[in-house]
Amino acid sequence: MSNSLLLSLLVLVVIASSCRSASPPQDHLSPVTGKSKGPTGNDARRQQDAYETPIVVAWLEDQAISESSGLVASQRNPGVLWTHNDSGDGPFLYALDEQGQRRGVWRVSGAEAFDWEDIGVGPGPQPGKSYLYVGDIGDNEEARRQITIYRVPEPEVTPADAKSGRKSLRVTEPAEPIRLQYPDGRHDAEALLVHHVT
């Protein structure tokens, strides 16, 4: 792996770890009754402008996806999405379609799952081939000496794979572990970005 790719991955992980999403405006509680007074005045107008009504796009069919922590659109399989669970699951990738229907389960060969937080897709060492990048980058206690990003060639998803599950797993090609250390100490990262060209 080139130094520039390692540096790009490290910079993106550091940026992701330093970004904090803004908390939505909270309802105000009355100190006397403890009941919500709701936002008022400018707070109410900002809240109304900032959020739209959520729309349910799909329900996930595969009940093994209990805490989806990353989601990426496949480059190899049109209409397929890849996800994985947060900590507490094994090194499993779940394929689903845009309606949330299961398309298969893969164990990432050679990988461990300490705290997988995000997944990306992009190029890799073999030109013209799509790779998945799985970020084992979670560190809520900031106790990890290093983090790992697993790069694995993106599997082809066939109709028969939809019957696979945790008891009848497909297996990916061997993953390449990319082990990184932050230059300024330990951080918890929740997002991973992969440059689509480099």
C-alpha positions as CSV (number, residue, x, y, z in Angstrom):
1,M,0.0,0.0,0.0
2,S,1.4,3.4,-0.9
3,N,2.2,6.0,1.8
4,S,-0.1,8.5,0.2
5,L,-3.1,6.0,0.5
6,L,-2.2,5.4,4.1
7,L,-1.9,9.1,4.8
8,S,-5.3,9.7,3.0
9,L,-7.0,7.1,5.1
10,L,-5.5,8.4,8.3
11,V,-6.5,12.0,7.6
12,L,-10.0,10.9,6.8
13,V,-10.3,8.9,10.0
14,V,-9.0,11.8,12.0
15,I,-11.4,14.2,10.4
16,A,-14.2,11.9,11.0
17,S,-13.3,11.5,14.7
18,S,-13.1,15.2,15.2
19,C,-16.5,16.0,13.6
20,R,-19.3,16.0,16.0
21,S,-22.9,16.2,14.8
22,A,-24.9,19.0,16.2
23,S,-27.5,17.9,18.7
24,P,-31.1,18.7,17.7
25,P,-32.8,21.4,19.8
26,Q,-34.2,19.8,22.9
27,D,-37.5,20.5,24.5
28,H,-37.3,22.6,27.6
29,L,-38.5,21.2,30.8
30,S,-40.1,23.2,33.5
31,P,-38.0,23.2,36.6
32,V,-41.2,23.2,38.7
33,T,-43.4,20.6,36.9
34,G,-40.7,18.7,35.0
35,K,-43.1,18.7,32.0
36,S,-42.0,19.7,28.6
37,K,-42.7,23.3,27.6
38,G,-41.5,22.7,24.1
39,P,-39.2,25.1,22.2
40,T,-40.5,28.7,22.0
41,G,-39.9,31.7,19.9
42,N,-36.7,31.6,17.7
43,D,-35.8,28.1,19.0
44,A,-39.1,26.8,17.7
45,R,-38.6,28.5,14.3
46,R,-35.1,27.1,14.0
47,Q,-36.2,23.6,14.9
48,Q,-39.0,23.8,12.3
49,D,-36.6,25.0,9.6
50,A,-33.9,22.5,10.4
51,Y,-35.9,19.2,10.3
52,E,-38.3,17.7,7.9
53,T,-40.7,14.9,8.7
54,P,-38.8,11.5,8.5
55,I,-39.7,9.1,5.8
56,V,-39.5,5.3,6.1
57,V,-37.6,4.1,3.1
58,A,-37.5,0.4,4.0
59,W,-37.6,-2.1,6.9
60,L,-34.6,-4.4,7.2
61,E,-35.7,-8.0,6.6
62,D,-32.7,-9.6,8.1
63,Q,-33.2,-9.6,11.9
64,A,-29.5,-10.3,12.4
65,I,-28.9,-6.7,11.5
66,S,-29.6,-5.4,15.0
67,E,-27.5,-2.3,15.1
68,S,-26.6,-1.2,11.6
69,S,-23.6,1.0,12.0
70,G,-22.4,1.7,8.4
71,L,-24.1,1.6,5.0
72,V,-22.6,1.9,1.5
73,A,-23.9,1.4,-2.0
74,S,-22.2,-1.4,-3.9
75,Q,-20.1,-0.5,-6.9
76,R,-20.0,-4.1,-8.2
77,N,-23.7,-5.0,-7.7
78,P,-26.3,-2.4,-8.8
79,G,-29.1,-1.9,-6.3
80,V,-27.2,-3.6,-3.5
81,L,-26.2,-2.0,-0.2
82,W,-23.7,-3.3,2.3
83,T,-24.0,-2.9,6.1
84,H,-22.6,-4.3,9.3
85,N,-23.5,-4.2,13.0
86,D,-21.8,-2.1,15.6
87,S,-19.7,-3.8,18.4
88,G,-21.0,-7.1,19.7
89,D,-21.3,-8.9,16.4
90,G,-18.7,-10.9,14.5
91,P,-16.9,-9.8,11.3
92,F,-20.0,-10.1,9.1
93,L,-21.2,-8.1,6.1
94,Y,-24.8,-8.0,5.3
95,A,-26.0,-7.4,1.7
96,L,-29.5,-5.9,1.2
97,D,-31.4,-4.3,-1.6
98,E,-33.0,-0.8,-1.6
99,Q,-36.2,-2.2,-0.2
100,G,-34.4,-3.7,2.8
101,Q,-34.7,-7.3,1.5
102,R,-31.8,-9.6,2.4
103,R,-29.3,-10.4,-0.3
104,G,-26.8,-12.5,1.8
105,V,-24.4,-12.6,4.7
106,W,-20.6,-12.8,4.4
107,R,-17.9,-13.4,7.0
108,V,-14.9,-11.2,6.2
109,S,-12.0,-13.7,6.0
110,G,-9.1,-12.9,8.3
111,A,-10.9,-10.0,10.1
112,E,-11.9,-9.4,13.7
113,A,-14.6,-7.1,14.8
114,F,-13.8,-5.1,17.9
115,D,-15.9,-2.0,17.2
116,W,-16.9,-1.7,13.5
117,E,-18.3,1.8,12.9
118,D,-18.5,2.4,9.2
119,I,-17.9,1.0,5.7
120,G,-16.8,2.6,2.5
121,V,-16.3,1.5,-1.1
122,G,-13.6,2.5,-3.5
123,P,-10.5,1.5,-5.5
124,G,-7.6,-0.6,-4.3
125,P,-4.4,-2.2,-5.4
126,Q,-5.9,-3.9,-8.5
127,P,-7.1,-1.4,-11.1
128,G,-10.8,-1.6,-12.1
129,K,-11.7,-3.7,-9.1
130,S,-14.0,-2.5,-6.3
131,Y,-13.0,-2.9,-2.7
132,L,-14.9,-2.6,0.6
133,Y,-13.2,-0.7,3.5
134,V,-14.5,-1.7,6.9
135,G,-13.5,0.7,9.7
136,D,-12.8,-1.1,13.0
137,I,-12.3,2.4,14.4
138,G,-14.6,2.7,17.4
139,D,-12.9,3.4,20.7
140,N,-15.4,4.8,23.2
141,E,-13.0,4.4,26.1
142,E,-10.0,5.7,24.1
143,A,-8.1,2.7,25.1
144,R,-7.0,1.2,21.8
145,R,-3.3,1.4,20.8
146,Q,-4.2,1.2,17.1
147,I,-7.2,1.0,14.9
148,T,-7.7,-1.3,11.9
149,I,-9.3,-0.7,8.5
150,Y,-10.0,-3.9,6.6
151,R,-9.8,-3.8,2.8
152,V,-11.5,-6.6,1.0
153,P,-12.4,-7.2,-2.6
154,E,-16.2,-6.5,-2.9
155,P,-18.0,-9.8,-3.3
156,E,-20.3,-10.5,-6.2
157,V,-23.9,-10.9,-5.0
158,T,-26.0,-13.6,-6.8
159,P,-29.7,-14.4,-6.3
160,A,-28.7,-17.7,-4.5
161,D,-26.8,-15.6,-1.9
162,A,-30.1,-14.4,-0.5
163,K,-30.5,-17.7,1.2
164,S,-27.3,-17.4,3.1
165,G,-27.4,-16.4,6.8
166,R,-25.4,-16.6,10.0
167,K,-25.6,-20.4,9.9
168,S,-24.8,-20.7,6.2
169,L,-22.3,-17.9,5.6
170,R,-20.6,-16.9,2.4
171,V,-16.9,-16.0,2.9
172,T,-15.0,-13.1,1.3
173,E,-11.6,-13.2,-0.1
174,P,-8.9,-12.6,2.6
175,A,-9.1,-9.1,4.0
176,E,-6.0,-6.9,4.1
177,P,-5.7,-5.2,7.6
178,I,-4.5,-1.6,7.5
179,R,-3.3,-0.8,11.0
180,L,-3.1,2.8,11.9
181,Q,-2.2,5.0,14.9
182,Y,-3.2,8.6,15.4
183,P,-0.3,10.9,15.7
184,D,-1.8,12.8,18.7
185,G,-3.2,10.0,20.9
186,R,-6.3,7.9,21.0
187,H,-9.7,8.8,19.4
188,D,-13.1,7.4,18.9
189,A,-14.2,7.6,15.3
190,E,-17.7,6.9,14.0
191,A,-17.3,7.6,10.3
192,L,-14.9,6.5,7.5
193,L,-14.5,8.1,4.1
194,V,-12.8,6.6,1.1
195,H,-11.6,8.7,-1.8
196,H,-13.3,7.5,-4.9
197,V,-10.1,7.8,-7.1
198,T,-7.1,7.4,-4.9
